[in-house]
Amino acid sequence: MTGSVVITDFLNGSIQAATTVIPLSNTLGIPVRVTVPILQPEMGVLIGVTGAVQGSLILEGKASTFGFLGKTMFGFDLESEMLRSFVGEFGNMIAGNMSTFLSQRNLFVDITPPVVMDKETSLAGYSETLRVPIDIQEAGAINMILLLK
């Protein structure tokens, strides 16, 4: 498969996974190429992807947005360590769904354990970077960022 097909499948798989996992109505923005370094300002999770796709998936947004999602999914407020744990698991759910989507297209990937980022973080060293804004009803917005090596 060509590189552009792999990138398109990675993008489509990530979008499909996000819309499947997020339990609230949401609106996807247009994918936009961004320059590195990426500045993650408040809270997020990074999942590495190896195999047919080499890169990372980042979900980043405000702690209040992730907290609202957690409360919607689990029925109670998540704070501190519980919120960080939820953000990591939320990333796992999306990355796992994305890897299933890719395997159905004969692109096999492994995902790394989540790295939760809860302070300002800067990331660089990627050749292609795409950001997809996701506006989640009542919760706020998150960005899904695909980093490709």
N, C-alpha and C positions, 0 to 999 in steps of 0.2 A: 504494500500500500504506500501511496505517496505521503509525504509529510503533511500536505494540506488536508488530505482525507483523515489522517490521524488526529490532527488538530481539530478539525470539524467534529469528529466523533467524540473527542474529549470534551469539547464545548457542549455538544448536544447531550451527551451523557450526564454532564454536570448539571445542566439546566433541567433535564428530566428528573434527576435525583432530587434536586432542590424542590421542585414543584410537588413531587411525591411525598417528601418527608415533612415539609412545612404544613402544619395542620390548619392554617388560616388562608383566606383568599389573598393572593399576592399578584403583583404585576411586575413582570420582568422588563428591565430596560434594555436598550440596544447594547450588545457587546462592543466595548471600546478598547482599542489598543492603548496601553499606557506605557510610559517610560519608567525604567528602573532608576534609582531604587524606589521600592514601594514603601510608603510610610503608613503603618498600621497604628492609628492614633489612640484607641482606647482598649478594645478587647477583640480577640479573634482566636482562630485555631488554624494551624497549618498541618496538612496531611501530605506526606511525601508520596509520590507515585513512581513506581519503577516497572520495567518490563517494556511493553509495546509503546508506552508513553513514559517519557522521562521528565519529571517536573514536580510541581506541588499544587495543591488546591488550598486556598485560603478562604475562610469565611470571616469577615470582620464587620464590626458595628459597635453600637453603644451597649454598655452593660445592661441598660434598662430594656433594650430591645430583646436581648438574649433572655433576660429575666422574665419578660412577658411571654416569650415563646415557651420557656420552661414551665411557667405557671399554667399556660394553656395545655401543655402536653401532660403534666404530672399533677395538676390540681392544687399546688401550693407554691408559696414564694420560695425562690432559691436565692441564697445570698452567700457571699464569701466563697469558701471552699466548695460548697454544693453547686454554686453557679459556675465556677471554673470546671468542675467535673462535668456538669451538663454541657457546657460549650464544647469540651472535648468529645463527649459522646454524640452530640449533634453533628460535629464534623465527621465522626466515624460513620454515622447513619448515611450521610450524604455521600461520602467517599465509597462506602460499601455498595450503595445503590448505583453509583456511577461505574464501579468496576463490573457489576453485573451487566449493566447496559453494554459496556465495551466487550465483555466476553461473548455476548450474543452477536457481535460483529467480528468475532474471531480475533479480537485484540485483548490479549491477556496481560493484566497488570497486578501488581501487589501494592498494598498501601501500608504505610508506616504507622506506628502509634501516633496519636495526636500530640501536637505541641501547642499548649494553650498559651496565648500571649495576652497578658492583662495590664500591660503598660505600653507606652510608645515603643514601637519596634520598627526598624528599617531593614529591608531585605533587598539584596542585589545579586547579580550573577546569573541572570536568566536571559535567554535570547529572545523570547517572545512572551509578552504579558498581555492578558485580556482581562478586563473587568466587566462584570455584569451586575448592575445595580438591581436589587430586589426590594420593592416596596411591599411591606407586609401589613395587611389591614390591621389597624389598631395597635400593632406592635412597633412600627417604625420601619427603618430601612437597614439592610445589610448589603455588603458588597461580596460577591463571589469573585475571587481573583484566581485565574489560571496562570501559573508560571511554568514555562516550558524551557527545557535546556536544549 
